Amino acid sequence: MPPPHDPLLQATRRHFFSQCGMGIGSVALASMMAERGLQAASAAAQPGPGVPARGNHPAKAKNVIFLFMAGGPSQLELFDYKPVLQKLNGQPIPQSYIEGKRFAFMGSSHGVKLLGTRKEFKQRGQCGTWVSEMLPYTAGIVDDISVVTTCQTTLFNHAPAKLFMNTGSGQFGRPSMGSWLTYGIGSESSDLPGFVVLQSGPRGPRGGAVNWSSGFLPTTYQGVPLRSQGEPILNLTTPASVDARSQRRVIDAVRDMNMKRLVTTGDDEIQTRINAYEMAYRMQSSAPELIDIQGESKATLDLYGVDPTQPSFARNCLLARRLVERGVRFVQLYHTNWDSHGGKGETLEDDFPKVVHDVDQGCAALIRDLKSRGLLEETLVIWGGEFGRTPMGENREKTGRNHHIDAFTMWFAGGGIKPGQTYGRTDELGFDGVEQKAHVHDIHATLLHLMGLDHEKLTFKFQGRDFRLTDVHGEILQGLLA
């Protein structure tokens, strides 16, 4: 029997796993370092979340491009043609429509009058989809897209509604859909983040970075914004005084220390830090190459209508194609400002046509370009905002519409979507869906399904319970599927 002062009696379980020279912790560390054939003095990073993984079932799509029209596009000026609303223009809306409803700026809406659009609609393509004269380029791709007129959401103010569309919740701290995807199936890009955000328009979306946050998931899954001018990511460029060899030595040394700490604590955020250093190092060459579109053909640049030297939504559409070509899993483009109340800078007559013009050619070019390169079949493209606009006008000096959550339009293309159809039908005023309603939770469930994930099984335990993107809701929109 060993004496009471025997040091073996003082050894703890933590000591055995993390500090013992031949312990499991050291074996794990050595294994991590050996993965890329490096010795302990030059440890390699553990494979991060960018490594692709299998889903729950065979996927129809490999990548997602979400064209987010921040501010709430008016579906009644673009896609949802309502002749009856035209005839009733200027008349009070029947109280049966608005009883018990809440609106952002109209109170109970008493005395508010119906507002018919002044835009001309025509049936386009072989499918006969109704499209406004405001979208001449989109009219040319209707046989490749599925227009959903019965989208619904829960929150009617901009920032909470954007958060809801992106995370399935109006509460801060929930992961965005891009984070859920990269958490569930990783990414095929080793040199770029799995989730990339591009922005255009006069300002960023309300709510900002919470819309592409990883929430309670490890921060390695959060969206990474790329700038369209100058450095793609601030502070990514190596200072002129630091050569490549010195930088590599510093990164290796920091990684070695982080790896030892990771083995000791098991803290996921340390792994996130390791991955972030490595990704930043690789992106020093991949990011500048990505945004340099000078090598694109003149035909491609003309298709999108871009000036290679100027930032624009159309340029971001081209970058989105380049990103999915490089294996990025989720690309989200935000374009503002679609707010159309009729106040200063928010009119349907003056400002709305400008923002529509900003996006029309780029969106259509993206679909055509993906299709010509054989990428549309494996890329799910989504177009839409956080909500739509009311059939009633607002009592303002100029023409505008209020926020509307009961019926708005989005369109989908590629990646397992049935093309050339109008999904759902709204009532004669465009106020509510009467067939095939599509709530945001249903859209999320369908997106995950097309990417090979079961929305009920993609969960993460946080604060004692399992969370998911669709919470306790969501039905797959079978009629959208090819």
Secondary structure, DSSP 8 states (H G I E B T S, - for coil): ---TT-HHHH--HHHHHHT-TTSHHHHHHHHHHHTTT--GGG------TTS----SS--S-SEEEEEEETT---GGGTT---HHHHHTTTSB--HHHHTT---SSSTT-TT-BB----S-EEEETTTTEEEETT-TTGGGGGGGEEEEEEEE-S--SHHHHHHHHHHSSSSTT---HHHHHHHHH--S-SSS-SEEEEEESSS--TTGGGGG--TTS-GGGS-EE--SSS-SSTT-S--TTS-HHHHHHHHHHHHHHHHHHHHHH--HHHHHHHHHHHHHHHHHHHHHHHH--TTS-HHHHHHHT--TTS--HHHHHHHHHHHHHTT-SEEEEEE-----SSSTT--TTTHHHHHHHHHHHHHHHHHHHHHHTT-GGGEEEEEE-S-EEEEEE-SSSS--EEEE-SSEEEEEESTTB--SEEE-EE-TTSSSEEES-EEHHHHHHHHHHHTT--TTT--EEETTEEE-TTTT-----GGGB-
